[in-house]
Amino acid sequence: MSRRFPRPDPGYFVAALLPLVGILPTLANGVINTADGPLHVQRIFAMSVMLGEGNLWPRWIPWFHIGFGYPIFNFYPPGVFYLGGLLVRLGFSATAAFTVVATFAWVLGSVGVYHLARRWLPPMACLLAVMLWAYAPSRLFEVWDQGSLPQMLAAAFVPWLFAGIADVAARPSLRGTLRIVLPLAGLVLSHQPITFITALFVAPLSLVAPLWASRKAWNTLLPRLTGVFGGLALGAALTAIFMLPLVMELRYVQAARGAEDNVDYLISNFLTPAEVFAQPLPMDLTDLRFELPTTLGLVGGILAVPGLIALFRRRQYALLALLLLGLGFTLFMLLEVSLPVWLG
């Protein structure tokens, strides 16, 4: 008897193609002219050199900091640079490796959003969600202005982690826990701030998802909680090679004491209520000081309204409430009124 395989969903393929429109201009020679781009190219090259010398988990780069050496990969997650360094060892230049990893991150996150949305929405609605994620002003800012490669990859793991928690809560299994373990490990090993922000959403979701899935059979609650928190624990354990040295040695560096301008810098990055869903201005390539905004975008704000109405009409009240709470908390954390939470 022949084995039947599930019919492939072409939406995944379309979701993978959508970000390529935004990334194609980066495929020329050189690296994107961004604030952090050259810095990350330097770290990719350093990682490739250390790997070539047989150091399979480098933490100290001996020629950094004008030749005194610097433990950059002891305190800064090395995941992105490890991936880029491996590409350099395979024959890519460091600048090409930067672009390849940026492309991979954009595509990975796009497919992840489709995968997450597909749990509840039809394919066309999922592709709309993908477009809103892939071409959000904040995404374009990441790639074309800030150039933070670790932040790009970490953000790409977030929808996969949310989907993994939802999947394991609904159908707990040992194999299913990998859907939590792998994206969590990738997130932690890519970017610390995104990890901390994501944790604010993962913590309540890890409780709410199993509780909701067990509402008709409370005797299944314990296996669901075990699957979710077991996956989170295994994911954290997988990052111990980075996290343990970081925690044990953080007290020896100035980062443990913070900087005097940390609070002022944090305040400068908050949005005003008018900026949250503002429509970005057209790019002006003749303006040497033009900056892409970090707004969520007017289109995303407008389309959120019919989306929420559709959930209400389909009586998806739990999902509607969860999304409203998540959106409300996100907006709160973008405004200066949330400063005490950040400082806490």
Secondary structure, 3 states (H helix, E strand, C coil): CCCCCCCCCHHHHHHHHCCHHHHHHHHCCCCCCCCCHHHHHHHHHHHHHHHHCCCCCCCCECCCCCCCCECHHHHCCCHHHHHHHHHHHCCCCHHHHHHHHHHHHHHHHHHHHHHHHCCCCCHHHHHHHHHHHHCCHHHHHHHHHHCCHHHHHHHHHHHHHHHHHHHHHHCCCCCCCHHHHHHHHHHHCCCHHHHHHHHHHHHHHHHHHHHHHCCCCHHHHHHHHHHHHHHHHHHHHHCHHHHHHHHHHHHHCHHHCCCCCHHHHHHHCCCCHHHHCCCCCCCCCCCCCCCCCCCCCHHHHHHHHHHHHHHHHCCCHHHHHHHHHHHHHHHHHHCHHHHHHHHC
